[in-house]
Amino acid sequence: YYHKAQNIRRVLRAKYEAVLASYDLIAFPAVTFRATPLPAPDCPPGEYFAAALNMIANTVQFDVSGHPVASIPCGMEDGLPIGLGLCGRFFDEPTIIRAGATFEKIGDWTKM
């Protein structure tokens, strides 16, 4: 399975690199659902693990591909922040940071 996983990783990296050859960044919702309370500290391990897996559904592919990613606050809903994910090219973290800083200068993200 290790070799199969490495092959999948190479394919995934190549697909993201193909997109990033034409674009500076890939923007995506950091999570796919509204922010929810964390499970209680004494909850069963399975419940805590399930909540953690839900939170990484839109970012785990970058853990596999190794692409740099940042989550930028971009709004509020019911008093909880919404995150904008930005993925960039390998070793091009400055572009991600500049884009995030520019977005934050546009306006007050808590009112967006």
ZATI-524941 format. One record per residue (C-alpha): residue in one letter; residue number from 1; x negated, y, z. Coordinates in nm, 2 decimals. Example, Ala and Ser with C-alpha at 12.3 -4.5 7.8 and 13.67 -1.06 7.14 Angstrom:
<pts>
<pt><loke>A</loke><lolo>1</lolo><X>-1.23</X><Y>-0.45</Y><Z>0.78</Z></pt>
<pt><loke>S</loke><lolo>2</lolo><X>-1.37</X><Y>-0.11</Y><Z>0.71</Z></pt>
</pts>
This chain:
<pts>
<pt><loke>Y</loke><lolo>1</lolo><X>0.00</X><Y>0.00</Y><Z>0.00</Z></pt>
<pt><loke>Y</loke><lolo>2</lolo><X>-0.29</X><Y>0.24</Y><Z>0.06</Z></pt>
<pt><loke>H</loke><lolo>3</lolo><X>-0.40</X><Y>0.23</Y><Z>-0.30</Z></pt>
<pt><loke>K</loke><lolo>4</lolo><X>-0.04</X><Y>0.28</Y><Z>-0.42</Z></pt>
<pt><loke>A</loke><lolo>5</lolo><X>0.00</X><Y>0.58</Y><Z>-0.19</Z></pt>
<pt><loke>Q</loke><lolo>6</lolo><X>-0.32</X><Y>0.73</Y><Z>-0.32</Z></pt>
<pt><loke>N</loke><lolo>7</lolo><X>-0.20</X><Y>0.69</Y><Z>-0.68</Z></pt>
<pt><loke>I</loke><lolo>8</lolo><X>0.13</X><Y>0.86</Y><Z>-0.59</Z></pt>
<pt><loke>R</loke><lolo>9</lolo><X>-0.07</X><Y>1.14</Y><Z>-0.43</Z></pt>
<pt><loke>R</loke><lolo>10</lolo><X>-0.27</X><Y>1.19</Y><Z>-0.75</Z></pt>
<pt><loke>V</loke><lolo>11</lolo><X>0.04</X><Y>1.21</Y><Z>-0.96</Z></pt>
<pt><loke>L</loke><lolo>12</lolo><X>0.21</X><Y>1.45</Y><Z>-0.71</Z></pt>
<pt><loke>R</loke><lolo>13</lolo><X>-0.10</X><Y>1.68</Y><Z>-0.71</Z></pt>
<pt><loke>A</loke><lolo>14</lolo><X>-0.12</X><Y>1.68</Y><Z>-1.09</Z></pt>
<pt><loke>K</loke><lolo>15</lolo><X>0.25</X><Y>1.78</Y><Z>-1.12</Z></pt>
<pt><loke>Y</loke><lolo>16</lolo><X>0.22</X><Y>2.07</Y><Z>-0.88</Z></pt>
<pt><loke>E</loke><lolo>17</lolo><X>-0.11</X><Y>2.18</Y><Z>-1.04</Z></pt>
<pt><loke>A</loke><lolo>18</lolo><X>0.07</X><Y>2.18</Y><Z>-1.38</Z></pt>
<pt><loke>V</loke><lolo>19</lolo><X>0.33</X><Y>2.42</Y><Z>-1.25</Z></pt>
<pt><loke>L</loke><lolo>20</lolo><X>0.07</X><Y>2.63</Y><Z>-1.07</Z></pt>
<pt><loke>A</loke><lolo>21</lolo><X>-0.13</X><Y>2.66</Y><Z>-1.39</Z></pt>
<pt><loke>S</loke><lolo>22</lolo><X>0.15</X><Y>2.89</Y><Z>-1.52</Z></pt>
<pt><loke>Y</loke><lolo>23</lolo><X>0.26</X><Y>3.05</Y><Z>-1.19</Z></pt>
<pt><loke>D</loke><lolo>24</lolo><X>0.08</X><Y>3.21</Y><Z>-0.90</Z></pt>
<pt><loke>L</loke><lolo>25</lolo><X>0.31</X><Y>3.06</Y><Z>-0.64</Z></pt>
<pt><loke>I</loke><lolo>26</lolo><X>0.60</X><Y>2.82</Y><Z>-0.59</Z></pt>
<pt><loke>A</loke><lolo>27</lolo><X>0.88</X><Y>2.97</Y><Z>-0.37</Z></pt>
<pt><loke>F</loke><lolo>28</lolo><X>1.12</X><Y>2.73</Y><Z>-0.19</Z></pt>
<pt><loke>P</loke><lolo>29</lolo><X>1.34</X><Y>2.73</Y><Z>0.12</Z></pt>
<pt><loke>A</loke><lolo>30</lolo><X>1.12</X><Y>2.62</Y><Z>0.41</Z></pt>
<pt><loke>V</loke><lolo>31</lolo><X>1.40</X><Y>2.40</Y><Z>0.55</Z></pt>
<pt><loke>T</loke><lolo>32</lolo><X>1.72</X><Y>2.28</Y><Z>0.38</Z></pt>
<pt><loke>F</loke><lolo>33</lolo><X>1.96</X><Y>2.36</Y><Z>0.67</Z></pt>
<pt><loke>R</loke><lolo>34</lolo><X>2.04</X><Y>2.63</Y><Z>0.92</Z></pt>
<pt><loke>A</loke><lolo>35</lolo><X>1.83</X><Y>2.64</Y><Z>1.23</Z></pt>
<pt><loke>T</loke><lolo>36</lolo><X>1.96</X><Y>2.41</Y><Z>1.50</Z></pt>
<pt><loke>P</loke><lolo>37</lolo><X>1.86</X><Y>2.37</Y><Z>1.87</Z></pt>
<pt><loke>L</loke><lolo>38</lolo><X>1.58</X><Y>2.13</Y><Z>1.94</Z></pt>
<pt><loke>P</loke><lolo>39</lolo><X>1.68</X><Y>1.80</Y><Z>2.11</Z></pt>
<pt><loke>A</loke><lolo>40</lolo><X>1.66</X><Y>1.79</Y><Z>2.49</Z></pt>
<pt><loke>P</loke><lolo>41</lolo><X>1.32</X><Y>1.70</Y><Z>2.63</Z></pt>
<pt><loke>D</loke><lolo>42</lolo><X>1.46</X><Y>1.38</Y><Z>2.78</Z></pt>
<pt><loke>C</loke><lolo>43</lolo><X>1.63</X><Y>1.26</Y><Z>2.47</Z></pt>
<pt><loke>P</loke><lolo>44</lolo><X>1.56</X><Y>0.92</Y><Z>2.32</Z></pt>
<pt><loke>P</loke><lolo>45</lolo><X>1.24</X><Y>0.91</Y><Z>2.11</Z></pt>
<pt><loke>G</loke><lolo>46</lolo><X>1.44</X><Y>0.82</Y><Z>1.80</Z></pt>
<pt><loke>E</loke><lolo>47</lolo><X>1.65</X><Y>1.13</Y><Z>1.83</Z></pt>
<pt><loke>Y</loke><lolo>48</lolo><X>1.35</X><Y>1.36</Y><Z>1.86</Z></pt>
<pt><loke>F</loke><lolo>49</lolo><X>1.18</X><Y>1.18</Y><Z>1.57</Z></pt>
<pt><loke>A</loke><lolo>50</lolo><X>1.48</X><Y>1.22</Y><Z>1.35</Z></pt>
<pt><loke>A</loke><lolo>51</lolo><X>1.50</X><Y>1.59</Y><Z>1.42</Z></pt>
<pt><loke>A</loke><lolo>52</lolo><X>1.13</X><Y>1.63</Y><Z>1.34</Z></pt>
<pt><loke>L</loke><lolo>53</lolo><X>1.17</X><Y>1.45</Y><Z>1.01</Z></pt>
<pt><loke>N</loke><lolo>54</lolo><X>1.47</X><Y>1.67</Y><Z>0.91</Z></pt>
<pt><loke>M</loke><lolo>55</lolo><X>1.25</X><Y>1.98</Y><Z>0.96</Z></pt>
<pt><loke>I</loke><lolo>56</lolo><X>0.97</X><Y>1.87</Y><Z>0.73</Z></pt>
<pt><loke>A</loke><lolo>57</lolo><X>1.19</X><Y>1.75</Y><Z>0.44</Z></pt>
<pt><loke>N</loke><lolo>58</lolo><X>1.10</X><Y>2.05</Y><Z>0.21</Z></pt>
<pt><loke>T</loke><lolo>59</lolo><X>0.73</X><Y>2.06</Y><Z>0.31</Z></pt>
<pt><loke>V</loke><lolo>60</lolo><X>0.61</X><Y>1.71</Y><Z>0.35</Z></pt>
<pt><loke>Q</loke><lolo>61</lolo><X>0.51</X><Y>1.68</Y><Z>-0.01</Z></pt>
<pt><loke>F</loke><lolo>62</lolo><X>0.25</X><Y>1.95</Y><Z>0.04</Z></pt>
<pt><loke>D</loke><lolo>63</lolo><X>0.10</X><Y>1.75</Y><Z>0.33</Z></pt>
<pt><loke>V</loke><lolo>64</lolo><X>0.06</X><Y>1.47</Y><Z>0.08</Z></pt>
<pt><loke>S</loke><lolo>65</lolo><X>-0.07</X><Y>1.69</Y><Z>-0.21</Z></pt>
<pt><loke>G</loke><lolo>66</lolo><X>-0.29</X><Y>1.91</Y><Z>0.01</Z></pt>
<pt><loke>H</loke><lolo>67</lolo><X>-0.16</X><Y>2.23</Y><Z>-0.14</Z></pt>
<pt><loke>P</loke><lolo>68</lolo><X>-0.17</X><Y>2.54</Y><Z>0.09</Z></pt>
<pt><loke>V</loke><lolo>69</lolo><X>0.17</X><Y>2.65</Y><Z>0.21</Z></pt>
<pt><loke>A</loke><lolo>70</lolo><X>0.30</X><Y>2.93</Y><Z>0.43</Z></pt>
<pt><loke>S</loke><lolo>71</lolo><X>0.64</X><Y>2.99</Y><Z>0.57</Z></pt>
<pt><loke>I</loke><lolo>72</lolo><X>0.75</X><Y>3.36</Y><Z>0.57</Z></pt>
<pt><loke>P</loke><lolo>73</lolo><X>1.05</X><Y>3.49</Y><Z>0.76</Z></pt>
<pt><loke>C</loke><lolo>74</lolo><X>1.30</X><Y>3.62</Y><Z>0.51</Z></pt>
<pt><loke>G</loke><lolo>75</lolo><X>1.62</X><Y>3.67</Y><Z>0.69</Z></pt>
<pt><loke>M</loke><lolo>76</lolo><X>1.84</X><Y>3.59</Y><Z>0.98</Z></pt>
<pt><loke>E</loke><lolo>77</lolo><X>2.16</X><Y>3.38</Y><Z>1.02</Z></pt>
<pt><loke>D</loke><lolo>78</lolo><X>2.35</X><Y>3.37</Y><Z>1.34</Z></pt>
<pt><loke>G</loke><lolo>79</lolo><X>2.05</X><Y>3.52</Y><Z>1.52</Z></pt>
<pt><loke>L</loke><lolo>80</lolo><X>1.81</X><Y>3.25</Y><Z>1.40</Z></pt>
<pt><loke>P</loke><lolo>81</lolo><X>1.53</X><Y>3.31</Y><Z>1.14</Z></pt>
<pt><loke>I</loke><lolo>82</lolo><X>1.53</X><Y>3.17</Y><Z>0.78</Z></pt>
<pt><loke>G</loke><lolo>83</lolo><X>1.20</X><Y>3.08</Y><Z>0.62</Z></pt>
<pt><loke>L</loke><lolo>84</lolo><X>1.07</X><Y>3.12</Y><Z>0.27</Z></pt>
<pt><loke>G</loke><lolo>85</lolo><X>0.81</X><Y>2.87</Y><Z>0.18</Z></pt>
<pt><loke>L</loke><lolo>86</lolo><X>0.52</X><Y>2.97</Y><Z>-0.05</Z></pt>
<pt><loke>C</loke><lolo>87</lolo><X>0.29</X><Y>2.72</Y><Z>-0.21</Z></pt>
<pt><loke>G</loke><lolo>88</lolo><X>-0.02</X><Y>2.82</Y><Z>-0.39</Z></pt>
<pt><loke>R</loke><lolo>89</lolo><X>-0.32</X><Y>2.67</Y><Z>-0.58</Z></pt>
<pt><loke>F</loke><lolo>90</lolo><X>-0.60</X><Y>2.49</Y><Z>-0.40</Z></pt>
<pt><loke>F</loke><lolo>91</lolo><X>-0.84</X><Y>2.74</Y><Z>-0.23</Z></pt>
<pt><loke>D</loke><lolo>92</lolo><X>-0.62</X><Y>3.03</Y><Z>-0.32</Z></pt>
<pt><loke>E</loke><lolo>93</lolo><X>-0.47</X><Y>3.10</Y><Z>0.03</Z></pt>
<pt><loke>P</loke><lolo>94</lolo><X>-0.54</X><Y>3.48</Y><Z>-0.02</Z></pt>
<pt><loke>T</loke><lolo>95</lolo><X>-0.26</X><Y>3.49</Y><Z>-0.29</Z></pt>
<pt><loke>I</loke><lolo>96</lolo><X>-0.02</X><Y>3.33</Y><Z>-0.05</Z></pt>
<pt><loke>I</loke><lolo>97</lolo><X>-0.11</X><Y>3.57</Y><Z>0.23</Z></pt>
<pt><loke>R</loke><lolo>98</lolo><X>-0.09</X><Y>3.88</Y><Z>0.00</Z></pt>
<pt><loke>A</loke><lolo>99</lolo><X>0.25</X><Y>3.77</Y><Z>-0.12</Z></pt>
<pt><loke>G</loke><lolo>100</lolo><X>0.38</X><Y>3.72</Y><Z>0.23</Z></pt>
<pt><loke>A</loke><lolo>101</lolo><X>0.24</X><Y>4.05</Y><Z>0.35</Z></pt>
<pt><loke>T</loke><lolo>102</lolo><X>0.40</X><Y>4.23</Y><Z>0.05</Z></pt>
<pt><loke>F</loke><lolo>103</lolo><X>0.73</X><Y>4.06</Y><Z>0.12</Z></pt>
<pt><loke>E</loke><lolo>104</lolo><X>0.72</X><Y>4.17</Y><Z>0.48</Z></pt>
<pt><loke>K</loke><lolo>105</lolo><X>0.64</X><Y>4.53</Y><Z>0.37</Z></pt>
<pt><loke>I</loke><lolo>106</lolo><X>0.95</X><Y>4.55</Y><Z>0.14</Z></pt>
<pt><loke>G</loke><lolo>107</lolo><X>1.19</X><Y>4.58</Y><Z>0.44</Z></pt>
<pt><loke>D</loke><lolo>108</lolo><X>1.30</X><Y>4.45</Y><Z>0.77</Z></pt>
<pt><loke>W</loke><lolo>109</lolo><X>1.34</X><Y>4.08</Y><Z>0.72</Z></pt>
<pt><loke>T</loke><lolo>110</lolo><X>1.56</X><Y>4.06</Y><Z>1.03</Z></pt>
<pt><loke>K</loke><lolo>111</lolo><X>1.82</X><Y>4.26</Y><Z>0.84</Z></pt>
<pt><loke>M</loke><lolo>112</lolo><X>1.80</X><Y>4.07</Y><Z>0.51</Z></pt>
</pts>
